Amino acid sequence: MTPVINIQPIHSDDDYEIALAQIQDLLNARKDSPEADVLDILLALVRDWEQQQGYKLLPPDPIAAIKFRMEQQNLSQRALMPYIGSLSKISEVLSGKRSLSLAMIRSLSTGLGIPAEVLLKAPAPSTPKEIQELCKEPARFPLKEMKKRGWFSTYSYDLKDQAEELLNEWLGQLNDIRPPVAVFPRATRQTAKTDKYALFAWCVKILLKANEVKTAKKYTKGCINFNFLEDLKKLSLMTNGPKLAVKKLQEQGVRVIIEDHLPKTHLDGALISLNDEPVIGLTLRYDRIDNFWFTLFHELAHLINDFDNNSSDALFLDDMTLDSNSGNLSEIEEKADKTAKEALISLLQWQQEIEENALPSSTKIIELAFKWQVHPAIIAGRLRYIHKNYRLFPDFVGTGEIKCLFQ
């Protein structure tokens, strides 16, 4: 026999307590029964009252919610396999040994009708829409390499089942940092073979590391100019010149971050905006003195030519093996190459001292290095590039002399 329930509006705390007691009596009501209809009305009245009073209730325990639904629908653990996976995973989830993945939460919410906010236990972190979309394809990220490098927390996540959580947690570290989502519609000096998901992950890591670096002062547009580059290139003559250059740039508010490239990114250097502050990322993919200085000056050229005009949109990702003489690069990249070359060794200097299509002697290279105040590797590297022969002057380019400075 159906119990008689006196339903009345809630106007006071006493009315609220009475309604809660009535709900308690009807919690086991059979679906589609008159009692269930009464329960729905009471729940609506209680929710409306709680909203009026501004009550903030703790969300139910997600495991308790799953177990309640199992009991309500007389479900066995095996019935949860379409939503959670193997019986062993189900056992671990129900015992609290394994946390719910976002994929499991979606399946349980859709299949069993358990509200996602209950299964999440707390509101999901507020992340930009673009990043939320990226996280839905975790398999496209180089997760194993990222985990190997220690980019994720020390918590023992299952990469296969909880990749989405890993990415959400990792990308959540960006907080108020503007994410480099522009890497997807464009990557300035890259080929179609570039893995843009790996490229995006590398950019995020650069920004996270840069955010931890404190600079002596805030970057001022125009402080990096040709006079500054003229002084900077002289540091190349010193053994620890690369480290001194990084320090000198940091003193001007320009962060320089060293991070190995990820597989399939074909990356040497980058200029990225950290909320309108310039960050230069270097991979040292080719551990040579000539490569370090030209890549650094190329990114500084982007800083002078492009960043100072539009810092909010700055994102330059450079594979320096792509030839500026091929005709396949943008005008922006060709201009950056030209600026970097001119800043290191001017075209006039070069034409005055080195005959076209001729190879100077080793003695001549050393003599010019002191005259031009640059490392001999920079001269040798340009000769190798001009003659398209990278076997020339192997003893001059300083192979293996850069990474060791930054370890």
C-alpha positions in Angstrom: 0.0 0.0 0.0 1.3 3.4 -1.0 2.2 5.6 2.1 0.4 8.9 2.3 2.8 11.7 1.8 1.8 15.3 2.6 3.7 17.4 0.0 3.9 21.0 0.8 6.2 23.9 -0.2 9.3 24.5 1.8 9.3 27.9 3.5 11.5 27.2 6.6 14.3 25.0 7.9 11.6 22.9 9.7 9.8 22.3 6.3 13.2 21.4 4.8 14.0 18.8 7.5 10.5 17.2 7.1 11.1 16.9 3.3 14.4 15.3 3.9 12.8 12.7 6.2 10.2 12.0 3.6 12.8 11.5 0.9 14.7 9.1 3.2 11.5 7.0 3.4 11.1 6.9 -0.4 14.8 6.2 -1.4 14.0 2.6 -2.3 11.0 3.5 -4.4 10.5 1.3 -7.5 11.1 3.1 -10.8 7.9 4.4 -12.5 5.9 3.8 -9.3 3.7 6.5 -7.6 6.2 6.7 -4.8 9.0 7.5 -7.3 6.9 10.3 -8.7 6.5 11.7 -5.2 10.2 11.3 -4.6 11.0 13.4 -7.7 8.7 16.2 -6.5 10.3 16.2 -3.1 13.8 16.3 -4.5 12.9 19.2 -6.8 11.5 21.1 -3.8 14.6 20.4 -1.7 17.0 21.4 -4.5 15.1 24.7 -5.0 15.3 25.5 -1.3 19.0 24.6 -1.1 19.7 27.0 -4.1 17.7 29.8 -2.4 19.6 29.4 0.8 23.0 29.0 -1.0 23.7 25.6 0.5 27.0 24.0 -0.7 26.9 20.3 -0.3 29.9 18.0 -0.7 29.5 15.7 -3.7 28.7 12.1 -3.0 31.5 9.6 -3.0 31.8 8.3 -6.7 32.4 4.7 -5.6 29.3 4.8 -3.3 27.3 6.2 -6.2 28.4 3.3 -8.5 27.6 0.7 -5.8 24.2 2.4 -5.1 23.3 2.2 -8.8 24.5 -1.5 -9.0 22.2 -2.3 -6.0 19.4 -0.3 -7.5 19.5 -2.0 -10.8 20.7 -5.4 -9.4 23.9 -5.3 -11.4 26.9 -7.6 -11.0 30.5 -6.5 -11.3 30.5 -8.2 -14.7 27.8 -5.9 -15.9 30.2 -3.0 -15.4 32.7 -4.4 -17.9 31.4 -2.3 -20.9 32.0 0.9 -18.8 35.2 0.1 -16.8 37.0 -2.8 -18.5 38.2 -6.1 -17.1 37.0 -7.6 -13.9 40.3 -6.9 -12.3 40.0 -3.2 -13.1 36.4 -3.2 -11.8 37.6 -4.8 -8.6 40.4 -2.2 -8.2 38.0 0.7 -8.8 35.3 -0.5 -6.4 38.0 -1.1 -3.7 39.5 2.3 -4.2 42.8 1.0 -5.5 42.4 2.5 -8.9 40.9 5.9 -9.7 38.3 6.4 -12.4 39.6 7.5 -15.7 37.8 10.2 -17.7 36.9 7.5 -20.3 35.3 5.4 -17.5 33.5 8.4 -16.1 32.0 9.2 -19.5 30.9 5.6 -20.0 29.4 5.3 -16.6 27.6 8.6 -16.9 26.1 7.7 -20.3 25.4 4.0 -19.6 24.2 4.0 -16.0 23.0 7.6 -15.7 25.3 8.6 -12.9 25.9 12.4 -13.1 29.5 13.1 -14.2 29.9 15.7 -11.5 29.4 13.0 -8.9 31.9 10.6 -10.5 34.4 13.5 -10.8 33.9 14.2 -7.1 35.0 17.8 -7.8 34.6 20.2 -10.6 37.1 19.6 -13.5 39.9 22.2 -13.7 39.1 25.1 -16.0 41.2 24.7 -19.1 40.9 26.4 -22.5 38.6 24.7 -24.9 41.5 24.0 -27.3 43.4 22.1 -24.7 40.3 20.1 -23.7 39.9 19.0 -27.3 43.6 18.0 -27.5 43.3 15.9 -24.4 40.6 13.8 -26.0 43.3 12.4 -28.3 45.9 11.4 -25.7 47.3 8.6 -27.9 48.6 11.2 -30.3 51.0 12.6 -27.7 54.5 11.0 -27.1 53.3 9.9 -23.6 56.0 7.3 -23.0 58.8 9.8 -23.8 57.1 12.4 -21.7 56.9 10.0 -18.7 60.5 8.9 -19.3 61.6 12.5 -19.0 59.7 12.9 -15.7 57.3 15.4 -17.0 54.4 13.8 -15.2 53.8 13.5 -11.5 55.5 10.7 -9.6 52.1 9.0 -9.1 52.0 5.7 -10.9 49.5 6.3 -13.6 48.5 3.6 -16.2 49.5 5.3 -19.4 47.0 3.4 -21.5 43.9 3.9 -19.3 44.6 7.3 -17.7 46.4 9.2 -20.5 43.7 11.8 -20.5 44.1 12.4 -16.8 47.8 12.7 -17.2 47.5 15.3 -19.9 44.9 17.3 -18.0 47.0 17.3 -14.8 50.2 18.2 -16.7 48.5 20.9 -18.9 46.8 22.2 -15.8 50.2 23.5 -14.6 49.9 26.2 -17.2 47.3 28.0 -15.0 47.2 31.5 -16.4 49.9 30.9 -19.0 48.5 31.3 -22.5 48.9 27.9 -24.2 50.7 27.6 -27.6 47.7 26.3 -29.5 48.7 28.2 -32.6 51.2 25.4 -33.2 48.3 23.5 -34.8 47.2 25.8 -37.5 50.7 26.9 -38.3 54.3 25.9 -37.5 56.6 28.4 -39.3 59.7 26.4 -40.2 58.5 22.8 -40.2 57.6 20.1 -42.7 54.3 18.2 -43.1 56.0 15.3 -41.4 56.4 17.1 -38.2 54.4 15.6 -35.3 52.4 18.7 -34.1 51.3 17.0 -30.9 54.9 16.4 -29.9 55.7 19.9 -30.9 52.9 21.3 -28.8 54.0 19.2 -25.8 57.6 20.5 -26.2 56.3 24.1 -26.3 54.3 23.6 -23.2 57.4 22.2 -21.4 59.4 25.2 -22.5 56.8 27.5 -21.1 56.6 25.6 -17.8 60.3 25.7 -17.3 60.5 29.4 -18.3 57.9 30.3 -15.8 60.2 29.0 -13.1 63.0 31.3 -14.2 63.2 34.7 -12.5 64.7 37.5 -14.6 66.5 40.5 -13.3 64.0 42.8 -15.0 61.0 42.7 -17.2 61.7 42.6 -21.0 61.5 46.0 -22.7 60.8 46.0 -26.4 63.8 47.3 -28.4 66.4 46.4 -25.8 67.7 43.6 -28.1 69.1 45.3 -31.2 72.1 45.1 -33.5 74.4 46.8 -31.0 73.4 44.2 -28.4 74.0 41.3 -30.9 77.4 42.8 -31.8 78.5 42.5 -28.2 76.8 39.1 -27.8 78.6 37.5 -30.6 82.0 38.3 -29.1 81.2 35.9 -26.3 81.4 33.1 -28.9 85.2 33.3 -28.6 85.1 32.1 -25.0 84.8 28.5 -24.0 81.8 29.2 -21.8 80.4 31.8 -24.1 77.1 30.0 -24.7 76.4 30.1 -20.9 77.4 33.7 -20.7 75.1 34.6 -23.6 72.2 32.9 -21.8 73.0 34.9 -18.7 73.3 38.2 -20.6 70.0 37.6 -22.3 68.3 36.8 -19.0 69.6 40.1 -17.6 67.5 41.7 -20.3 64.4 39.7 -19.5 64.8 37.1 -22.2 64.6 33.6 -20.9 66.6 30.9 -22.7 65.5 27.3 -22.0 67.4 24.2 -23.1 65.2 21.1 -23.7 65.9 18.1 -26.0 63.6 17.9 -29.0 60.9 15.2 -28.9 60.8 12.5 -31.6 59.4 13.6 -35.0 59.7 17.3 -34.1 62.8 18.1 -36.2 63.4 21.1 -34.0 66.4 23.3 -33.4 65.1 26.4 -31.8 61.9 28.4 -31.0 60.7 31.8 -30.0 57.6 31.6 -27.8 55.5 34.2 -26.0 55.1 33.6 -22.2 52.2 36.0 -21.8 53.9 38.6 -23.9 57.4 37.9 -22.5 59.9 36.4 -24.9 61.2 32.9 -24.4 63.8 31.2 -26.6 63.9 27.4 -26.6 66.9 25.5 -27.8 67.1 21.7 -28.4 70.9 21.5 -29.1 69.8 18.8 -31.6 73.2 19.3 -33.4 75.7 19.6 -30.6 78.1 22.0 -32.4 79.3 25.5 -31.7 78.3 26.9 -35.1 74.8 25.5 -34.8 74.3 26.9 -31.4 75.2 30.5 -32.3 73.3 30.6 -35.6 70.2 29.1 -34.1 70.3 31.5 -31.1 70.8 34.5 -33.4 68.0 33.3 -35.7 65.6 33.3 -32.7 66.9 36.7 -31.7 66.3 37.9 -35.2 62.7 36.8 -34.8 62.7 38.8 -31.6 63.9 42.0 -33.3 61.9 41.6 -36.5 58.7 40.1 -35.3 58.2 39.7 -31.6 58.5 43.4 -30.8 55.8 44.1 -33.3 53.3 41.5 -32.1 54.3 39.7 -29.0 51.0 38.1 -28.2 51.0 36.1 -31.5 54.7 35.1 -31.3 55.4 31.5 -32.0 58.3 30.5 -34.2 59.4 26.8 -34.4 62.5 26.3 -36.5 64.0 23.3 -38.2 67.2 24.9 -39.3 68.0 22.1 -41.7 65.4 23.6 -44.0 67.4 25.7 -46.5 66.6 29.4 -46.8 67.8 29.3 -50.4 65.3 26.6 -51.3 62.5 29.0 -51.9 60.1 27.0 -49.7 60.4 29.2 -46.6 58.2 32.2 -45.7 59.5 35.7 -46.0 59.6 35.9 -42.3 62.0 33.0 -42.1 64.2 34.2 -44.9 64.4 37.6 -43.2 65.4 36.0 -39.9 68.1 34.0 -41.6 69.4 37.1 -43.3 69.4 39.1 -40.0 71.2 36.4 -38.1 73.9 36.0 -40.8 74.4 39.8 -41.0 74.7 40.1 -37.2 77.3 37.3 -36.9 79.4 38.2 -40.0 78.2 41.0 -42.3 77.9 40.3 -46.1 80.4 43.2 -46.7 83.0 41.6 -44.4 82.5 38.3 -46.0 82.9 39.5 -49.6 85.9 41.6 -48.8 87.9 38.7 -47.3 86.6 35.4 -48.9 86.7 34.8 -52.6 83.5 33.4 -54.1 83.6 29.6 -54.5 87.0 29.5 -52.8 87.9 27.7 -49.6 90.2 29.7 -47.2 93.0 27.9 -45.4 92.7 26.9 -41.7 95.1 29.7 -40.9 93.0 32.2 -42.7 89.9 31.1 -40.8 91.6 31.7 -37.5 92.9 35.0 -38.6 89.4 36.2 -39.7 87.9 34.9 -36.4 90.1 37.3 -34.4 89.5 40.1 -36.9 85.7 39.7 -36.9 85.5 38.8 -33.2 83.6 35.5 -33.7 84.4 31.9 -33.0 86.2 30.1 -36.0 83.3 27.6 -35.9 80.9 30.3 -37.1 83.1 30.9 -40.2 83.6 27.2 -40.8 79.9 26.6 -40.4 79.0 29.2 -43.0 81.6 27.8 -45.5 80.1 24.3 -45.0 76.6 25.7 -45.7 77.7 27.8 -48.7 79.5 24.8 -50.3 76.9 22.3 -49.2 79.7 20.1 -47.9 79.4 19.3 -44.2 82.6 17.3 -44.2 84.6 20.5 -44.4 86.6 21.7 -41.4 85.3 19.1 -39.0 87.9 20.2 -36.3 86.6 23.8 -36.4 82.8 23.5 -35.8 83.2 22.4 -32.1 81.2 19.1 -32.2 80.2 17.9 -28.7 81.2 21.2 -27.0 77.7 22.7 -26.2 75.5 20.2 -24.4 78.2 19.6 -21.8 78.0 23.3 -20.8 74.3 23.0 -19.9 74.1 19.6 -18.2 
